[in-house]
């Protein structure tokens, strides 16, 4: 796209696009992909947004440390629950095995070919078993790398959309200016990624889809807010289109992942099940379901009742709840992302456990947080 000459009048209704500033682009890119914490960020990482001064038992088996050091995560949990004397706290980074204390975990992306669905699985195991988890770690690494490839696909689809995406853009009525701005910023970000060549460095963790809206927000301040908002909306549209083009070859199947996890003696939990109902009825070899998650907060009582009706020939299903905390939104909340940051999320806090109606449903089903903790820990031992 051509940049308007500095003194040339812009056509009526057209935006004047700011000339690229490589040094400022690099500064923004380096800031957004940095995994180094400032002293202020270190303090924020260890300080929870809320406290429960009386809770004795803490269950947190679905949260994402991302690039935050795990010793700071441990301190955060200790400060959040100073009276707790029983904790089952296991990190579940996306497609990355992580260890905190005696436990290791991962949130694994997998594919269910029977239903054409991408599915997540929470996998938990004692850290002492990690030396045997070579195959599982390799499976996760393959899936992890797909996330970075997907970001590049989104950028390329913004820069040179195919006919299907062009039709979607046309349906949504995006203006020429918003299309051009989104394309301009996508080009600049793609160029930075290619030149940075982060490879296997720690910063490669930051090459996720959210990097695009963060970069657009950081480098689009020279433009009218309404125009930037539309350009970012276009980015979200293209991302959704790219994600629909699921490439099953990039994922291991649900059954393959479960089989590998079970072979290690690991536990498996289905998170936010309303996103993929069919697999709940598929009699998979799992330990339980999340009946509540802040990203899928509805149907909690229905899920508890349905879980109770499952006739398992092996181990009974357990009811879990996940806070689904993403630590990046705690550390750098000023980054404007297309996702809801939900700053009220906090590791170990799942309020429905204390909701009277939910408590009644749990009691009917013979479920409780205490039972889940005791039984699941025994299974993992």
N, C-alpha and C positions, 0 to 999 in steps of 0.2 A: 504494500500500500504506500502511495506517495505521501510525503509529508508536505503540508502547505508551506509555501515560502513565507518567511516572517512578516513581510509587509503586504502580502497578497490578501485582498479581502475574501473572506469566506463566503461561499454561496449562502443565500438566505436559508436559515434553518439548519445549516450544517455546522458540526463542531470543528474547531481548529485543534488538530492533534499536536501535542507537545513533542518536540524533538527528543529522540532517545538520549538518555544520559547514562552511559555505561557504568560510570563510577557509582552513581546513586542506585542503579539497578543491582550492582554487585553488593553494595552495602545492605540493601533490603534483603537480597537473597541470603547473604551470609547470616544476617540477623534471624531470618525465619527458619533457617536450617541449622542454627547453632544448637548444640547439646550441652553447652557450658552454662552453668547457672551463675548468675550474679549473686552477691551476698544477700541482696533483698530476696531473690528468688529462692535461695537456700532456706531462708527463714520462713517464707511462705509455704514451701514444700513440707516443712516439718510441723506446721501449725494448722490444725484442722479448722474447718469453718463452723463446727459445732462440737459440743461435748455432751456426754452422758455420764454424770458423776456417780451413778448408782449401778449401771449395767455390769453384771458379773460375767456374762458370756457373750462373745463376739464371733459372729459367723460372717466371713467375707471371702467368698470364693469366686467372685466375678468382678474384677476391677482391673484397670489398665495403667500400670506404672509409666508406660511409654519410656521417655528418656530420663526419668527422674531416678536418682540413685535409690536403691532399695533400703539402705540404712535410714534414709530420710522418711521413706514410707513407713518403716517400722516405728520410728519416733512419732510420726503423725497419728498412728493407731494408738500408741501408748497414751498420747495426750488426749485423744478423743474419748478413751475409755480408761481413765486412771484406776478405777476400782475393779476392772476385769481380772479374773484369775483363770479364765479358760478362753483361749482364742484359737479359732481355726481360720487362719488368714492365709490365702493362697493367691498369688498374682496370676492373672490370665491375659497376658499380652497377646495381641493378634499374631498368630502363627510364629511366635517366638517363645520357646521354653525359658522360664525364669524361676529362680529359686529365692525364697524368703524364709529364713529359718530352716526348719526341717522339711518344708514342703516345696514342691515345684508344680507349675501349672502352665497352661496355654489355652487360648481360645482358637480352635482350629476351624478354618474354612474347609468345607467339603461339599461334595455334589451328590444329590440324590437323583440318579437317572430315572427312577421309576416315576418321579413327579416333575422332573425338569427344574429342580430347585437347588439353589445354593443354600447350604445349611451351616450353622455354627454349632460347634460342640465344645463344651468346657471339659478339659482333661486335667486331672489332678493326680499326683503321685508323690511318694516320699522322695526327697532329694537324693537319698542314697541309691535310688534306682537309676539315676540319670546316666551313669556310665553304660548301662545296658540299653539306653534309649537312642542309640545311634540311628536306627532306621526311622523312628518317629521324628527325630530332629531333622533328618534329611527330607522327610515328607513336608515338614513345616517350612523348611528353607525354600523348597520349590514353590510353595504357595505364597510365601512372603514376597518373593521376587516378582510375582505377578502384580502385586499392588503398585510397584514402581512402573511396570510396563503399562498398567492401566492409566496412570497419570499421563504418560507420554501419548497414549491413545486418545485421551480426552483433549490434550493440547493439539494434536494433529487434526482431530475432528473439528476443532474450532477454527483452525487455520485453513484447512481444506476439507470442508464437510462434503460427505457423499450426498446423493440425491435424497435418501431417506431422511437424513438430518436436515437438509435444506428444506424439505417439506414441513418438518416439525417446526422449524424456525419461522417459516412463512405462516403457519397456522397460528402461531403465538403473536404475530404482528410486530416483531422486533424491527426497529428503525434501522436505516442504513448506518447511522452514527453509532448506535449501540453495537451493531455487528462489527463494524470496523474497529471500535475500541476494544472489544473482547478479543478480536483477532490480533490486534497490535500487541496487547499485553501477553497473550498466549505465545506469540512469536518470541517475545523478549524472554519470557520464562523458559521456554524450550531451549533457547540459545544458552542461557545460563546453566541449565542442567547439563547440557552436552559439554560445555567448556569446563564445568566443575569436575565432572567425572568422579563422583563420590565413591563409586565402586563398592568395596566391602567396609568402608569406614563407618564409624558410628553415626555420621550424619546421613547415611543412606536411609536410616529409619524415618527421616523427615520427608522422604519423597512419596508423599501420599496425596490423595485427591484434594485434601483440604489446603495443600500448598497453593493451589491456583487461586481460590478466593482470598487467601491471606495476601498473596502477592498483588492481586488486583486492588485490594483495599490499600495496601502500602504504597503502590506506585500509581494509583489512579486519583490521587487527591487533587491533581491539577485540573480535573474535569468537573463539570456540574454534578452534584450528588445524584440527581435523578438519572443522569446518563450513566454514571458508574453503577448505580443500582440495577439498571436494565442490563448492562453488560455482564454484571455478576449473575443476574437471573438467567441470562443466556448460557453462562458457564454451567449453572446448575442443570439446565435443560440438557445440554450436551452430555454432561456427566451421566445423567439418568439414562440417556439413550445408549451410551457406551456400556454402562453396567448391564443393560438388558441383553447385550450381545455376549452373554456368558459363554466362555470358552471352557467346556467341561474338561478338555484335555489338560487344562492348567491345574485341576484339582484332583485329589484322590477322592474316591467315593466314600460316602458315610460309612458303609460297612467295612471298607478297608481301614479307615481311621480307627473305628471302634475295635476291630479285630487286633490291630497293632497295639492299641492302648491296653486292651484286656490281656494281651500276651505279656505285657509288662507288669500286670497287676494294678493298673491305674484305674481310677474312677472316672465315669463319664456322666455328664449332666447336659440336658438340652436347655439352652438359655432362650429367653424371650420367645416361647413357642408360638404365640399368635402369628408370628411372621411366617411360619411354615407348619400349619396344622396337620397335613397328611402324615408326617413322620411320627406323630404321637401315637397313631393307631397301628404303627408298623411293627410292633413287638420287638423293637430294637433292644439290644443288650446294654441298657443304660441304668444308672443308679437312681435317676430322678429327673424332674423337670423344675424349671423356675416357674412358680405360680405368680410371681410379680417381678417387674423390672420397671424402672422409671421410663424407659423408652417404650414399653408395652404394659401400661399400668391397668388396663381393663381386663375383665374376665377372670379376676383372681379367684373368686369363689367357685365359678364354673370349672376352672382348671383344677382346683382342689378336689371337687366332687368327682370330676372325670378321672383324675389320678387314682382316687380311691377305688374306682370301679374296675381298674385294670387288673386282670387276673394273670399275674406273673408266676410262671412255674419255677423261676429262680428266686432272686431276691426281690422283696417288695420295693416299689418305687417310693422315693423320699421327696418331700416338698422342700424346695429351695426358694430363696429370694435373692436377687442380685442388685447391688447398688449401682453397678455398671459405671463406676467413677472413672473418668478420663483425666489423668493428672495434668495434661497439657493445658486444659481449660482452667485449672486452678493456678497454674504458674504464669501463664501469659493470656489473661482474659481480654486484653486489649486487642488481640488479633481477631479481626472480623471473619468468621467462618460461615459457611453455608449451613452448618449443623447447629442445632441448639446446644449450647454449652451446658445448660442446666447446672448452674453454679451451686444449687442447693444439694446436689449429690455429694455424698461423703462416704468414704470407705467404712463399711460395717453398719451403716444406718439403713434399715429397711422398716419404715414405719408401719406397714400393714401387719407385721407380727403382733402389734398391740391394738389393732383395730378390733373392736368387739365383734362385729359381724364376721370378720375373717377368722378370729379366734374360735368362734362357734363352728365354722366350717372345718377348721383344722382339727378341733376336738372330735367332730363326727367322723372324720377320716382317720383318726388315730395318729395325727401328725402334730409336730411342734418343732420349734427351732432347736430345743434341747435334744429331742429324739434324732433329728437330722444330724446334728453335730456328733452325738455319741455313736450312732450307727455308722455314719459315713467314715468317721475316723477309724472305727474298728475294721471296716472294709479295706481301708487303705493301709492298715498296719502290716 
